[in-house]
Amino acid sequence: MSDLHGLYQEVILDHNKKPRNFRKMEGASGHADGYNPLCGDKVTIYVKMEGDRIRDLSFQGSGCAISTASASLLTETLKGKTRAEAQALFEKFHGLVTAKEPKNGKDPQLGKLAVFSGVSEYPARVKCATLVWHTLRSALNESGEVASTE
Amino acid sequence: MATTHAVMNPPARERSRSTFDVRKIREDFPILKQKVHGKPLVYLDNAATTQKPKAVIQALRKFYTTDCSNVHRGVHLLSERSTKAYEGVRDKLQRFLHTADPREIVFVRGTTEAINLVVNTYGRQNLQAGDEIIITGMEHHSNIVPWQILCQEKGAVLRVVPVNDDGEIALEEFQKLLNPRTKFVSVVHVSNVLGTINPVRQMIAMAHRWNVPVLIDGAQAAPHLQVDVQELDCDFYAFSGHKLCAPTGIGVLYGKARLLEAMPPYMGGGDMISSVSFEKTLYNTIPYKFEAGTPNIGGTIGLGAAIDYLNEIGLENVARYEHLLLAYATTAVSQIPGVRIIGNAREKASVVSFVIDGVHPHDVGTILDQEGIAVRTGHHCAQPLMERFGVPATVRASLAFYNTKQDIDALAAGIQRVKEFMS
């Protein structure tokens, strides 16, 4: 199989080139660092909460196209969501990239995140897609620990 | 390889050139015939592990089919055969590394275990608080972490020789670090990331002026250079079999006999003793003192077959061919706009590490894989070196004598494809 476009869908390439919400956030209510020791990807995620709801999200870091696009799309998707909604989406996303979810009949709640469906064909790249999600979880828990894909 | 001992007179060069036929050599490696993702396999990850020739695969098959038995124990015929084959490989390694004595060859799992053995025996026995150990900025994690553990335990200090922008070690910088507190030097012979061939002979001589023993991590050197441990005068030399066409899980530690004899054992168990009672145990002589338990007999026999195979091709032929291939690859890769080679040492083995502007190495690896090209991407177990060059990771194409110019052309075309795809 040689369909790179299955992995690198246009939306992913676009978000890699022009990552959204790529900035440091002043007055964040929480932030966390994520690190993938296998490939050296680094991400810092900033979150501003309003009660139980995510008011604002941004990130900084360096990584491959999959991890950069994943971070960018995460910040777009989760603004306005509650902690519980964010957690539920993480589980769906994780299912998608590890192919636990059925391929046809993608969950409509995933929205744009469905562009990561090709990742499940590339086991070595799953962690690229999930790093930022693990990091977000740390930021929401304000555990202050560095999130790791390991 | 641009080493002085690779220089030969013209008639000899002509003769060996005519005997080195890469197409014939590729026939010896069944794995190279396959397609991956519908494309012919272009295997450029030889610094991670090399492929195995039929001769090695057949040697394993023969051992397990007709000779399998434990060594140094049974009086029966099979045990005699396996012991003879196993010890025969020690003799081959004596010739391969040019050691004075076959007892200076200790079989281990690989380079990592060899270094850990020295750290845990010689290091533990001889180092104290305040002592200094010198390594370089281009070490593999396996020649950093064991020393850090020892430093933590003993209160010793790790000193690091800096790497310059070309990826070389300046001898003056090494000289500056040598002092009366220096108690050990452990240096990589050939960098797995940069391909740099370090001036280890001079470094060993410099360290010896301070009576400091030197370990050479030869994991990337043994497959490409002709190593003469007596000429180098190193105290320890470590390498892994699987990087020179042998199976995984077998490697070699060379140590000078007088050092090995004075060292305490590494692991306790069978075969490393001469007598055991509950009151007192007497250890076996070298090298068996360091080979507790049933060794990797099959792997050792595979290593012997690999060495025979390499000798048949001729190590000088391998070095000369790889040198030409490296020059070809360096030109091909560096010509591509937006591609930067990391590591431009004057003396290099066949490794080309590079980065592409605006494209993460991980993406490069995935796209090249779709083209059938196997490269390594990441920090190559050398994170401090990545930091030194200000990159999170590199793409590494590492060449072996069975690679061809067509492989390099495929890599160059693959890099173009990456650029088009990601632009």
Interface residues (C-beta under 8 A of the other chain):
Chain A: M1 S2 L4 L7 Y8 L13 N16 L38 C39 G40 D41 K42 S62 G63 C64 A65 I66 T68 Y122 A124 R125 C128
Chain B: H37 G38 K39 V359 H360 P361 H362 D363 T366 I367 Q370 E371 T377 G378 H379 Q383 M386 P392 A393 F421 M422
